[in-house]
Amino acid sequence: MLQANAVRLSLGALALSAILLSCPARAEVEVMYSTVAELKAGTKLPDEATLEVGEGQVLRLMKSGTTYEISGPYHGTLGQYTKGCSGLQIMSGTCGEEPADERGATPGATRGIIPQ
């Protein structure tokens, strides 16, 4: 009897998880901080929303528990912004800028000692 109840409970849990997993996931982006006049903190946007961040403006977004910071100028979606960027670039808002080593400022670089 006890074993039969356990089997029914397991089958019920399995059926519920199958139903939940079959539902399409809906990605939503939440504005955490913004200097963009049209986007206030707390605003929820669809994942494919086009973002317009002007020169000198900052937009901090959260999606699926991850925070993204976009420094303007930028026009496009969050997915386009993060494509090909490292996690550090995404978090610091420098995604889309040229890499530091191409600007001549390689982080962690040291100067050699010249023997005399």
Secondary structure, DSSP 8 states (H G I E B T S, - for coil): -HHHHHHHHHHHHHHHHHHHHHS----EEEEEEE-STT--TT-EEETT--EEE-TT-EEEEEETTEEEEEESSEEE-HHHHHTT--HHHHHHT-TTS--GGGTT--TT--------
